[in-house]
Amino acid sequence: KPFLRNGNGEKRLKFQMIGSNHHQDSCQRGWRLMYILTSFHRCSDVMKPFLLTFLQDACASPGLQYQGIAKACEQNLRRTFQYGGRVQYPNNMELKAMMAGRSSKRQLFLLPGGIERHLKIKTCSVALDVIEELCFEMGLQRMEALDEHAVFLVTHKGNKDLLF
């Protein structure tokens, strides 16, 4: 369900995020909520330019305390529009981690030959990101190399499912 459907929502958002609220903890929680929303939900096409402008302004404002998370929100929003957002909503543990400011985790990947490789996975990471990083580390930088690789999910039962 799209959030913030019109320009009035953008005005409320700006007021709540950088307006009269001087409590750092509250602002920080607001930005973290924005991070979660931009990771999981597409806003409406009408709201998108207003939200992007707001996030870009927050990123470009010199001295603004929340420039880093504003940039992460902007990237999340772009990826959500590009890939459609996450299908699986975060579980309680992931949600608590995001609200605590942790937006990535190290994920184990098993490569042929029994090689184990840990990669940093962010909230909006997709299988293509993993393939690109692994190919880059192997020195395979041609686009054709990406088409020759796939990621499989190995569950606790040992089943393998093709992700990408």
C-alpha positions in Angstrom: 0.0 0.0 0.0 1.6 3.3 -1.0 2.5 5.7 1.7 2.4 9.5 1.6 0.1 9.9 -1.4 0.2 13.6 -1.8 2.1 16.8 -1.3 0.5 17.4 2.1 2.1 14.3 3.3 5.5 15.6 2.2 4.9 18.8 4.2 4.0 16.8 7.3 7.0 14.6 6.8 9.3 17.6 6.5 7.8 19.1 9.7 8.2 15.9 11.6 11.7 15.1 10.4 13.5 18.4 10.6 10.8 20.8 11.9 10.1 21.9 15.4 11.1 18.6 17.0 14.4 19.3 18.8 14.7 15.9 20.5 17.6 14.1 18.9 16.3 10.6 19.8 12.9 11.3 18.3 14.5 12.7 15.1 16.7 9.7 14.9 13.8 7.3 15.3 11.9 9.2 12.6 14.8 8.8 10.1 15.1 5.1 11.0 11.4 4.7 10.3 11.9 6.5 7.0 14.8 4.1 6.2 12.4 1.1 6.9 9.6 2.6 4.8 11.8 3.4 1.8 13.2 -0.2 2.0 9.9 -2.0 1.9 7.2 0.2 0.4 6.9 2.1 -2.9 5.4 5.5 -2.5 2.9 6.7 -5.1 4.2 8.1 -8.4 2.7 11.5 -7.4 4.6 11.5 -4.1 7.9 10.2 -5.5 9.3 13.5 -6.8 8.5 15.3 -3.6 10.0 12.6 -1.4 13.1 12.4 -3.6 13.5 16.2 -3.5 13.2 16.2 0.3 15.8 13.4 0.7 18.2 15.1 -1.8 17.8 18.4 0.1 18.5 16.7 3.4 21.6 15.0 1.8 22.9 18.3 0.4 22.3 20.5 3.5 25.7 21.2 5.0 26.0 20.4 8.6 22.7 18.5 8.8 23.1 15.8 11.4 21.2 13.1 9.4 22.9 13.4 6.0 24.1 9.8 6.1 20.8 8.2 6.8 19.0 10.6 4.4 21.4 9.4 1.6 20.6 5.8 2.6 16.9 6.5 2.4 17.3 8.1 -1.0 19.2 5.0 -2.3 16.6 2.7 -0.7 13.7 4.6 -2.4 15.5 4.4 -5.8 16.1 0.6 -5.4 12.6 0.1 -4.3 11.3 1.7 -7.5 13.9 -0.2 -9.6 13.3 -3.7 -8.1 9.9 -3.4 -6.5 10.8 -3.5 -2.8 11.3 -6.5 -0.6 8.8 -9.3 -0.8 9.4 -10.5 2.8 8.8 -8.1 5.5 11.5 -7.9 8.3 11.1 -10.2 11.2 11.3 -8.9 14.7 15.0 -9.3 15.0 15.7 -7.5 11.8 13.3 -4.7 12.7 15.0 -4.2 16.1 18.4 -4.1 14.4 17.2 -1.4 12.0 15.7 0.6 14.7 19.0 0.4 16.6 20.8 1.8 13.5 22.2 -1.5 12.1 21.2 -1.8 8.4 23.5 -4.5 7.2 24.7 -7.9 8.2 27.5 -10.3 7.1 26.0 -13.2 5.2 27.9 -16.4 4.5 28.1 -17.6 0.9 29.4 -21.0 -0.1 31.4 -21.1 -3.3 32.3 -24.1 -5.4 35.2 -26.0 -3.9 34.0 -25.5 -0.3 35.2 -21.9 -0.2 33.3 -19.8 2.3 32.9 -16.0 1.7 31.2 -13.5 3.9 29.6 -10.5 2.2 27.9 -7.4 3.7 24.2 -7.5 2.9 22.1 -4.4 3.3 18.3 -4.1 3.7 17.8 -3.4 0.0 20.5 -5.8 -1.4 19.4 -8.1 -4.3 20.9 -11.2 -5.7 22.5 -9.2 -8.5 24.5 -7.2 -5.9 26.0 -10.4 -4.6 26.8 -11.7 -8.1 28.4 -8.4 -9.0 30.6 -8.3 -5.9 31.7 -12.0 -6.2 32.5 -11.5 -9.9 34.5 -8.4 -9.2 36.5 -10.2 -6.5 37.2 -13.0 -9.0 38.4 -10.4 -11.6 35.4 -11.0 -13.9 34.3 -7.5 -14.8 32.6 -8.1 -18.1 28.8 -7.9 -18.1 28.7 -11.4 -19.8 30.3 -12.8 -16.7 27.3 -11.8 -14.6 24.9 -13.8 -16.8 26.9 -16.9 -16.3 26.5 -17.0 -12.5 23.6 -17.6 -10.1 22.8 -17.5 -6.4 21.2 -20.5 -4.7 19.5 -20.4 -1.3 20.4 -23.3 1.0 17.9 -23.7 3.7 18.3 -25.5 7.0 16.9 -28.6 5.4 19.6 -28.6 2.8 17.2 -27.8 -0.1 18.5 -25.5 -2.8 16.3 -22.8 -4.4 17.5 -20.6 -7.3 17.3 -17.0 -6.4 18.8 -15.3 -9.4 
